[in-house]
Amino acid sequence: MKTQITIIALFILSILTLSAQKNQQEVLIMGTMHEVPKIVKKSYQPMLRFAKKYNPEKIFVESPMANDSVSWNYLKNGWSKSYQKFYQLSDSLQKKFHFNAEKFIKLSNKNYGSLTKNEIEYLMNSYGYQRDNGNYNFMKYLHKYGIKGAKKATRNEDGDVTYKLALHQNLKVTNMDDQQTNKAYHIAWGKCRKEGAKNGNNAANAAMYKKNYNSSILPAIFRGLAKHTNKRKSLNQLHTMASFSYVLEDTEGCKEGRKYWNERNMRMAKNIATQVLEDGKTRNIVLVGASHVIGLEKELKANYPNLKVILMNEY
C-alpha cells in the first residue's frame, strides 16, 4: 500500500513539474546590429524568420518607457535628434490633440489588417499623445507601408524585424529602454578615451574592435551576420567594449562609464521583468542592441530567477 501511494505521489509530482515547466515565463533576448550597411541590407531576414518561429506573445523594444519622466527630461534636448523631434511632437499633441480613451482602446484592439488609414492616424496620434515612442513609430510604419510592411530592406531592426514581427503576430510593441544616465555615460566615455590615450587602453579597445569587425565579414557576406552577432563570444566582446572592461589600466572615467552602463542594463532588465510578470505572457521576446545582451541576461538571471532567460543562439 505504501509503495502504491509513493508511486501515485511521484506521478502527480511529475505532472505538476511538467506543467510548471510548460507554463514558465520565458524571456528570449535577440541582439540587433541597429543599422546595417547597404551591402548587407538583408542581414535581418534570418532573424525575422527565427522570431516568427518563436511565436512571441509580447515584443519588447529598445525605446524609452512612456512614463519615464527622468529619461524624457534628458532626451528632449539630448543626444538623439529623433527623440528630440518626438518629444516636441508629443508635447504639442498633449496640448492640442483630443484624446478619447474609449476610442483608443477600441481601435488598439482591432486587427491591424482591418484598420483604415484614418484609424491608423488616430492611433499614431494617440500613442504620441501618451509619449509612447515605440508604438507611435510602429503606427507610422504601418501607415506608410501597410499590413505587409516594407518591400525593400530598411536596414534596421525596427523596419526589418520588429514591426514586421508585430504585424505578423498582431501585437503592439512594449517599450523597455532607460536613458536616465545616458548623458553621464557619454561624458564618462569621453573622459575614458582621453585618459586612455597614453596608457594603452585606447589601443586595446581598437584591437578588440578590429578583431570583432574582421570576424563578422564572412558571416555578413553569407547573410549570417545576425547569427554571428548573437554568438556568446561576439556578445561578450561587445559587452566588454561598451562597459570599458577591456582596459589595461582602470581609470576614473572608465570606472564611471562602466557604472552607468551596468546601471542602465539593470533598469532595463527591471522594466522588462516587471511588465512580463504583470502581463503573465509565457513567450516574451526582447529586441535590443547586441552590446546590452550579456548585461541584461546577467541582471534578469540574478534578480528574477522565476523567469527563464534564453539567448537567440542558445534557444
DRENPALUM-545197 format. One record per residue (C-alpha): x, y, z; residue in one letter. Coordinates in steps of 0.001 Angstrom, whole numbers, plus 500000, padded with zeros to 6 digits. Each point is the difference from the previous one (the first is absolute). Example, Ala and Ser with C-alpha at 12.3 -4.5 7.8 and 13.67 -1.06 7.14 Angstrom:
BEGIN
<xx:512300 | yy:495500 | zz:507800 | residuo:A>;
<xx:501370 | yy:503440 | zz:499340 | residuo:S>;
//
This chain:
BEGIN
<xx:500000 | yy:500000 | zz:500000 | residuo:M>;
<xx:502817 | yy:502409 | zz:500893 | residuo:K>;
<xx:501692 | yy:499179 | zz:496704 | residuo:T>;
<xx:496820 | yy:500818 | zz:498059 | residuo:Q>;
<xx:499596 | yy:503320 | zz:501839 | residuo:I>;
<xx:503634 | yy:500895 | zz:499267 | residuo:T>;
<xx:499586 | yy:499170 | zz:496295 | residuo:I>;
<xx:496806 | yy:502089 | zz:499772 | residuo:I>;
<xx:501657 | yy:502901 | zz:501826 | residuo:A>;
<xx:503004 | yy:499912 | zz:497673 | residuo:L>;
<xx:497689 | yy:499853 | zz:496976 | residuo:F>;
<xx:498047 | yy:503062 | zz:501157 | residuo:I>;
<xx:503237 | yy:501826 | zz:500792 | residuo:L>;
<xx:501381 | yy:499287 | zz:496517 | residuo:S>;
<xx:496798 | yy:501333 | zz:498395 | residuo:I>;
<xx:500175 | yy:503182 | zz:502084 | residuo:L>;
<xx:503682 | yy:500450 | zz:499162 | residuo:T>;
<xx:499363 | yy:499584 | zz:496260 | residuo:L>;
<xx:497072 | yy:502426 | zz:500197 | residuo:S>;
<xx:502134 | yy:502575 | zz:501820 | residuo:A>;
<xx:502771 | yy:499670 | zz:497423 | residuo:Q>;
<xx:497520 | yy:500358 | zz:497141 | residuo:K>;
<xx:498492 | yy:503166 | zz:501498 | residuo:N>;
<xx:503292 | yy:501540 | zz:501137 | residuo:Q>;
<xx:500358 | yy:503521 | zz:498685 | residuo:Q>;
<xx:502810 | yy:500416 | zz:497490 | residuo:E>;
<xx:502001 | yy:503042 | zz:498983 | residuo:V>;
<xx:501790 | yy:499438 | zz:496691 | residuo:L>;
<xx:502648 | yy:502671 | zz:499322 | residuo:I>;
<xx:501026 | yy:500759 | zz:496419 | residuo:M>;
<xx:502991 | yy:502284 | zz:499434 | residuo:G>;
<xx:499575 | yy:502388 | zz:497070 | residuo:T>;
<xx:502569 | yy:501844 | zz:497907 | residuo:M>;
<xx:497873 | yy:503188 | zz:499858 | residuo:H>;
<xx:500644 | yy:501324 | zz:496468 | residuo:E>;
<xx:501945 | yy:497799 | zz:497571 | residuo:V>;
<xx:501883 | yy:501146 | zz:496857 | residuo:P>;
<xx:498293 | yy:499856 | zz:496589 | residuo:K>;
<xx:502321 | yy:497215 | zz:498852 | residuo:I>;
<xx:498494 | yy:497676 | zz:502656 | residuo:V>;
<xx:496504 | yy:501500 | zz:500031 | residuo:K>;
<xx:498272 | yy:496589 | zz:500234 | residuo:K>;
<xx:501827 | yy:498967 | zz:503179 | residuo:S>;
<xx:496836 | yy:500211 | zz:502091 | residuo:Y>;
<xx:497979 | yy:497469 | zz:497968 | residuo:Q>;
<xx:501216 | yy:496907 | zz:501946 | residuo:P>;
<xx:499257 | yy:501775 | zz:503278 | residuo:M>;
<xx:496415 | yy:500742 | zz:498904 | residuo:L>;
<xx:499461 | yy:496360 | zz:499004 | residuo:R>;
<xx:501328 | yy:498868 | zz:503376 | residuo:F>;
<xx:497819 | yy:502481 | zz:501894 | residuo:A>;
<xx:496850 | yy:498927 | zz:498144 | residuo:K>;
<xx:500766 | yy:496355 | zz:500752 | residuo:K>;
<xx:500364 | yy:500828 | zz:503691 | residuo:Y>;
<xx:496441 | yy:501372 | zz:499838 | residuo:N>;
<xx:500290 | yy:502656 | zz:502757 | residuo:P>;
<xx:497059 | yy:501281 | zz:502027 | residuo:E>;
<xx:501780 | yy:503235 | zz:500910 | residuo:K>;
<xx:502664 | yy:502011 | zz:498152 | residuo:I>;
<xx:502363 | yy:502288 | zz:501923 | residuo:F>;
<xx:501846 | yy:502794 | zz:498194 | residuo:V>;
<xx:502896 | yy:502296 | zz:500876 | residuo:E>;
<xx:497877 | yy:503099 | zz:500338 | residuo:S>;
<xx:499528 | yy:502140 | zz:503158 | residuo:P>;
<xx:497076 | yy:499262 | zz:502284 | residuo:M>;
<xx:497175 | yy:502477 | zz:499487 | residuo:A>;
<xx:499755 | yy:500767 | zz:503728 | residuo:N>;
<xx:503774 | yy:500375 | zz:500528 | residuo:D>;
<xx:500040 | yy:503748 | zz:500602 | residuo:S>;
<xx:503685 | yy:499977 | zz:500977 | residuo:V>;
<xx:501066 | yy:498528 | zz:496660 | residuo:S>;
<xx:497725 | yy:502287 | zz:498002 | residuo:W>;
<xx:501166 | yy:503062 | zz:501914 | residuo:N>;
<xx:503473 | yy:499205 | zz:498685 | residuo:Y>;
<xx:498968 | yy:498843 | zz:496529 | residuo:L>;
<xx:497976 | yy:503123 | zz:499159 | residuo:K>;
<xx:503365 | yy:501739 | zz:499536 | residuo:N>;
<xx:502226 | yy:496915 | zz:499987 | residuo:G>;
<xx:502255 | yy:498114 | zz:497598 | residuo:W>;
<xx:497305 | yy:498796 | zz:497578 | residuo:S>;
<xx:498433 | yy:502397 | zz:497479 | residuo:K>;
<xx:497267 | yy:497417 | zz:499445 | residuo:S>;
<xx:499047 | yy:499939 | zz:503695 | residuo:Y>;
<xx:500138 | yy:503802 | zz:500137 | residuo:Q>;
<xx:497587 | yy:500189 | zz:497084 | residuo:K>;
<xx:497675 | yy:497400 | zz:501534 | residuo:F>;
<xx:499945 | yy:501794 | zz:503355 | residuo:Y>;
<xx:499015 | yy:503269 | zz:498312 | residuo:Q>;
<xx:497259 | yy:498187 | zz:498078 | residuo:L>;
<xx:498753 | yy:498290 | zz:503148 | residuo:S>;
<xx:500014 | yy:503266 | zz:501912 | residuo:D>;
<xx:497970 | yy:501624 | zz:497212 | residuo:S>;
<xx:497486 | yy:497114 | zz:499884 | residuo:L>;
<xx:499489 | yy:500170 | zz:503776 | residuo:Q>;
<xx:498927 | yy:503619 | zz:499542 | residuo:K>;
<xx:497899 | yy:499703 | zz:496823 | residuo:K>;
<xx:498956 | yy:496383 | zz:499345 | residuo:F>;
<xx:496553 | yy:498908 | zz:501244 | residuo:H>;
<xx:500828 | yy:496603 | zz:501454 | residuo:F>;
<xx:497042 | yy:497676 | zz:500556 | residuo:N>;
<xx:500993 | yy:497023 | zz:502178 | residuo:A>;
<xx:496976 | yy:497897 | zz:499021 | residuo:E>;
<xx:500609 | yy:500521 | zz:496284 | residuo:K>;
<xx:503715 | yy:499294 | zz:500426 | residuo:F>;
<xx:499398 | yy:496690 | zz:501824 | residuo:I>;
<xx:497470 | yy:498903 | zz:497389 | residuo:K>;
<xx:502335 | yy:500746 | zz:497082 | residuo:L>;
<xx:503112 | yy:498599 | zz:501699 | residuo:S>;
<xx:498218 | yy:496650 | zz:500412 | residuo:N>;
<xx:499133 | yy:499711 | zz:496293 | residuo:K>;
<xx:501895 | yy:497780 | zz:497602 | residuo:N>;
<xx:502539 | yy:502146 | zz:498153 | residuo:Y>;
<xx:498732 | yy:498812 | zz:496628 | residuo:G>;
<xx:496550 | yy:501443 | zz:500695 | residuo:S>;
<xx:501164 | yy:503495 | zz:500949 | residuo:L>;
<xx:499331 | yy:502878 | zz:497616 | residuo:T>;
<xx:502572 | yy:502699 | zz:499291 | residuo:K>;
<xx:498073 | yy:502450 | zz:502191 | residuo:N>;
<xx:499890 | yy:497491 | zz:502860 | residuo:E>;
<xx:503742 | yy:499394 | zz:499723 | residuo:I>;
<xx:500548 | yy:503759 | zz:500102 | residuo:E>;
<xx:497839 | yy:500244 | zz:503124 | residuo:Y>;
<xx:501999 | yy:497230 | zz:501674 | residuo:L>;
<xx:503264 | yy:501635 | zz:498954 | residuo:M>;
<xx:498943 | yy:503313 | zz:501549 | residuo:N>;
<xx:498686 | yy:498221 | zz:503094 | residuo:S>;
<xx:503312 | yy:498254 | zz:500589 | residuo:Y>;
<xx:501816 | yy:503284 | zz:499435 | residuo:G>;
<xx:497644 | yy:501686 | zz:502480 | residuo:Y>;
<xx:500883 | yy:497315 | zz:502570 | residuo:Q>;
<xx:503734 | yy:500362 | zz:499235 | residuo:R>;
<xx:500148 | yy:496387 | zz:498849 | residuo:D>;
<xx:502877 | yy:500288 | zz:497547 | residuo:N>;
<xx:500129 | yy:496314 | zz:499055 | residuo:G>;
<xx:496378 | yy:499703 | zz:498901 | residuo:N>;
<xx:499910 | yy:503476 | zz:498464 | residuo:Y>;
<xx:502802 | yy:498962 | zz:497631 | residuo:N>;
<xx:498344 | yy:496628 | zz:499432 | residuo:F>;
<xx:496722 | yy:501657 | zz:498918 | residuo:M>;
<xx:501979 | yy:502409 | zz:497826 | residuo:K>;
<xx:501595 | yy:496976 | zz:498304 | residuo:Y>;
<xx:496608 | yy:498307 | zz:499530 | residuo:L>;
<xx:498534 | yy:503196 | zz:498556 | residuo:H>;
<xx:502851 | yy:500272 | zz:497494 | residuo:K>;
<xx:500490 | yy:496353 | zz:498949 | residuo:Y>;
<xx:496729 | yy:498242 | zz:500755 | residuo:G>;
<xx:499295 | yy:496636 | zz:501618 | residuo:I>;
<xx:502794 | yy:498154 | zz:498141 | residuo:K>;
<xx:502663 | yy:502502 | zz:500979 | residuo:G>;
<xx:502829 | yy:501405 | zz:497905 | residuo:A>;
<xx:500817 | yy:498043 | zz:496840 | residuo:K>;
<xx:503618 | yy:501159 | zz:499956 | residuo:K>;
<xx:502369 | yy:499611 | zz:502930 | residuo:A>;
<xx:500063 | yy:503016 | zz:502317 | residuo:T>;
<xx:503362 | yy:498802 | zz:501372 | residuo:R>;
<xx:499015 | yy:500384 | zz:503662 | residuo:N>;
<xx:498417 | yy:497706 | zz:502562 | residuo:E>;
<xx:496746 | yy:501936 | zz:500298 | residuo:D>;
<xx:499051 | yy:499980 | zz:496330 | residuo:G>;
<xx:501414 | yy:496569 | zz:499152 | residuo:D>;
<xx:499185 | yy:498009 | zz:503156 | residuo:V>;
<xx:498041 | yy:501719 | zz:502774 | residuo:T>;
<xx:497102 | yy:501514 | zz:498064 | residuo:Y>;
<xx:499642 | yy:497090 | zz:497553 | residuo:K>;
<xx:499947 | yy:497623 | zz:502962 | residuo:L>;
<xx:497391 | yy:502143 | zz:501807 | residuo:A>;
<xx:497807 | yy:500062 | zz:496881 | residuo:L>;
<xx:500364 | yy:496232 | zz:499567 | residuo:H>;
<xx:499060 | yy:499373 | zz:503652 | residuo:Q>;
<xx:497426 | yy:502829 | zz:500136 | residuo:N>;
<xx:501757 | yy:501360 | zz:503085 | residuo:L>;
<xx:500947 | yy:503432 | zz:501270 | residuo:K>;
<xx:503616 | yy:500635 | zz:500948 | residuo:V>;
<xx:501001 | yy:500528 | zz:503615 | residuo:T>;
<xx:502565 | yy:502650 | zz:500959 | residuo:N>;
<xx:502736 | yy:499057 | zz:502469 | residuo:M>;
<xx:502986 | yy:502329 | zz:499511 | residuo:D>;
<xx:501460 | yy:502330 | zz:502634 | residuo:D>;
<xx:502002 | yy:503121 | zz:499101 | residuo:Q>;
<xx:500157 | yy:501599 | zz:503452 | residuo:Q>;
<xx:503791 | yy:500001 | zz:500253 | residuo:T>;
<xx:500868 | yy:499993 | zz:496300 | residuo:N>;
<xx:501425 | yy:503529 | zz:500121 | residuo:K>;
<xx:502272 | yy:499028 | zz:502896 | residuo:A>;
<xx:501016 | yy:496832 | zz:498119 | residuo:Y>;
<xx:501068 | yy:501965 | zz:496908 | residuo:H>;
<xx:501931 | yy:502490 | zz:502118 | residuo:I>;
<xx:501789 | yy:497109 | zz:501736 | residuo:A>;
<xx:500676 | yy:498412 | zz:496597 | residuo:W>;
<xx:501765 | yy:503153 | zz:498808 | residuo:G>;
<xx:501928 | yy:500180 | zz:503254 | residuo:K>;
<xx:501067 | yy:496351 | zz:499699 | residuo:C>;
<xx:501165 | yy:500581 | zz:496410 | residuo:R>;
<xx:502057 | yy:503008 | zz:501068 | residuo:K>;
<xx:501575 | yy:498066 | zz:502872 | residuo:E>;
<xx:500720 | yy:497032 | zz:497729 | residuo:G>;
<xx:502088 | yy:501900 | zz:497455 | residuo:A>;
<xx:503288 | yy:499217 | zz:501728 | residuo:K>;
<xx:499409 | yy:496953 | zz:502226 | residuo:N>;
<xx:499163 | yy:497479 | zz:497262 | residuo:G>;
<xx:496243 | yy:499889 | zz:500630 | residuo:N>;
<xx:499054 | yy:501538 | zz:496661 | residuo:N>;
<xx:502301 | yy:497666 | zz:498142 | residuo:A>;
<xx:498461 | yy:497014 | zz:501798 | residuo:A>;
<xx:496524 | yy:501206 | zz:499067 | residuo:N>;
<xx:500998 | yy:500542 | zz:496365 | residuo:A>;
<xx:501479 | yy:496507 | zz:499815 | residuo:A>;
<xx:496844 | yy:498440 | zz:501414 | residuo:M>;
<xx:497798 | yy:501997 | zz:497619 | residuo:Y>;
<xx:502110 | yy:498927 | zz:497019 | residuo:K>;
<xx:499845 | yy:496370 | zz:501077 | residuo:K>;
<xx:496232 | yy:500176 | zz:500415 | residuo:N>;
<xx:499565 | yy:501732 | zz:496633 | residuo:Y>;
<xx:502254 | yy:497596 | zz:498081 | residuo:N>;
<xx:498247 | yy:496949 | zz:501434 | residuo:S>;
<xx:496647 | yy:501306 | zz:498724 | residuo:S>;
<xx:501022 | yy:500498 | zz:496344 | residuo:I>;
<xx:499433 | yy:496466 | zz:498680 | residuo:L>;
<xx:496751 | yy:499419 | zz:501949 | residuo:P>;
<xx:498699 | yy:503349 | zz:498698 | residuo:A>;
<xx:500728 | yy:499033 | zz:496378 | residuo:I>;
<xx:498028 | yy:496750 | zz:500361 | residuo:F>;
<xx:497063 | yy:501585 | zz:501900 | residuo:R>;
<xx:501179 | yy:498574 | zz:503308 | residuo:G>;
<xx:500709 | yy:503314 | zz:501709 | residuo:L>;
<xx:497064 | yy:499724 | zz:502417 | residuo:A>;
<xx:500989 | yy:496497 | zz:501082 | residuo:K>;
<xx:503652 | yy:501027 | zz:500310 | residuo:H>;
<xx:499097 | yy:503083 | zz:502047 | residuo:T>;
<xx:497969 | yy:497821 | zz:502381 | residuo:N>;
<xx:502815 | yy:497539 | zz:500685 | residuo:K>;
<xx:500949 | yy:500201 | zz:503654 | residuo:R>;
<xx:503602 | yy:500792 | zz:499026 | residuo:K>;
<xx:498865 | yy:502990 | zz:497896 | residuo:S>;
<xx:497584 | yy:501176 | zz:502692 | residuo:L>;
<xx:502720 | yy:499831 | zz:502648 | residuo:N>;
<xx:502332 | yy:502077 | zz:497808 | residuo:Q>;
<xx:497320 | yy:502642 | zz:499461 | residuo:L>;
<xx:499166 | yy:500094 | zz:503700 | residuo:H>;
<xx:503695 | yy:500304 | zz:500865 | residuo:T>;
<xx:500424 | yy:502994 | zz:497698 | residuo:M>;
<xx:496802 | yy:501779 | zz:501092 | residuo:A>;
<xx:500743 | yy:499505 | zz:503717 | residuo:S>;
<xx:503666 | yy:501074 | zz:499726 | residuo:F>;
<xx:501060 | yy:496595 | zz:501311 | residuo:S>;
<xx:502764 | yy:499780 | zz:497384 | residuo:Y>;
<xx:502184 | yy:502528 | zz:501801 | residuo:V>;
<xx:503570 | yy:499220 | zz:501017 | residuo:L>;
<xx:499903 | yy:502769 | zz:502595 | residuo:E>;
<xx:496689 | yy:500670 | zz:501723 | residuo:D>;
<xx:499738 | yy:503792 | zz:500088 | residuo:T>;
<xx:497352 | yy:502232 | zz:501571 | residuo:E>;
<xx:498124 | yy:500665 | zz:496752 | residuo:G>;
<xx:499920 | yy:496314 | zz:499049 | residuo:C>;
<xx:498698 | yy:499028 | zz:503446 | residuo:K>;
<xx:497272 | yy:502629 | zz:499749 | residuo:E>;
<xx:499017 | yy:498844 | zz:496514 | residuo:G>;
<xx:499798 | yy:496367 | zz:501135 | residuo:R>;
<xx:497859 | yy:501012 | zz:502968 | residuo:K>;
<xx:497510 | yy:501868 | zz:497821 | residuo:Y>;
<xx:499914 | yy:497206 | zz:497397 | residuo:W>;
<xx:499268 | yy:497346 | zz:502615 | residuo:N>;
<xx:497380 | yy:502177 | zz:501668 | residuo:E>;
<xx:498238 | yy:500554 | zz:496680 | residuo:R>;
<xx:499888 | yy:496251 | zz:499326 | residuo:N>;
<xx:498683 | yy:499440 | zz:503535 | residuo:M>;
<xx:497122 | yy:502455 | zz:499480 | residuo:R>;
<xx:499242 | yy:498627 | zz:496527 | residuo:M>;
<xx:499830 | yy:496479 | zz:501481 | residuo:A>;
<xx:497638 | yy:501275 | zz:502688 | residuo:K>;
<xx:497770 | yy:501626 | zz:497365 | residuo:N>;
<xx:499854 | yy:496712 | zz:498084 | residuo:I>;
<xx:499443 | yy:497708 | zz:502971 | residuo:A>;
<xx:497383 | yy:502200 | zz:501674 | residuo:T>;
<xx:497862 | yy:500066 | zz:496844 | residuo:Q>;
<xx:500496 | yy:496284 | zz:499282 | residuo:V>;
<xx:498904 | yy:499037 | zz:503512 | residuo:L>;
<xx:497048 | yy:502406 | zz:499961 | residuo:E>;
<xx:498758 | yy:498854 | zz:496601 | residuo:D>;
<xx:500506 | yy:496280 | zz:500620 | residuo:G>;
<xx:500924 | yy:499118 | zz:496397 | residuo:K>;
<xx:502145 | yy:496893 | zz:499531 | residuo:T>;
<xx:502043 | yy:500852 | zz:496890 | residuo:R>;
<xx:501598 | yy:503440 | zz:500147 | residuo:N>;
<xx:502554 | yy:501251 | zz:497475 | residuo:I>;
<xx:502443 | yy:502871 | zz:500545 | residuo:V>;
<xx:501569 | yy:501764 | zz:497012 | residuo:L>;
<xx:502929 | yy:502043 | zz:501251 | residuo:V>;
<xx:503409 | yy:501238 | zz:498873 | residuo:G>;
<xx:502378 | yy:497047 | zz:500265 | residuo:A>;
<xx:502305 | yy:501838 | zz:502430 | residuo:S>;
<xx:497248 | yy:499796 | zz:502640 | residuo:H>;
<xx:499257 | yy:496263 | zz:499764 | residuo:V>;
<xx:502567 | yy:498687 | zz:502499 | residuo:I>;
<xx:499166 | yy:502708 | zz:502539 | residuo:G>;
<xx:496261 | yy:499366 | zz:499709 | residuo:L>;
<xx:500479 | yy:496244 | zz:500291 | residuo:E>;
<xx:502079 | yy:500445 | zz:503156 | residuo:K>;
<xx:497496 | yy:502380 | zz:501642 | residuo:E>;
<xx:496935 | yy:497928 | zz:499112 | residuo:L>;
<xx:501509 | yy:496735 | zz:501218 | residuo:K>;
<xx:501275 | yy:501559 | zz:503228 | residuo:A>;
<xx:496865 | yy:501929 | zz:500979 | residuo:N>;
<xx:497133 | yy:498067 | zz:498376 | residuo:Y>;
<xx:500787 | yy:496278 | zz:500425 | residuo:P>;
<xx:496423 | yy:498954 | zz:499151 | residuo:N>;
<xx:500491 | yy:501204 | zz:496431 | residuo:L>;
<xx:501703 | yy:497740 | zz:497468 | residuo:K>;
<xx:502520 | yy:502185 | zz:498153 | residuo:V>;
<xx:501169 | yy:498755 | zz:496588 | residuo:I>;
<xx:502351 | yy:501458 | zz:497408 | residuo:L>;
<xx:499137 | yy:499754 | zz:496300 | residuo:M>;
<xx:502775 | yy:497567 | zz:499024 | residuo:N>;
<xx:499388 | yy:497846 | zz:503079 | residuo:E>;
<xx:496273 | yy:499490 | zz:499524 | residuo:Y>;
//
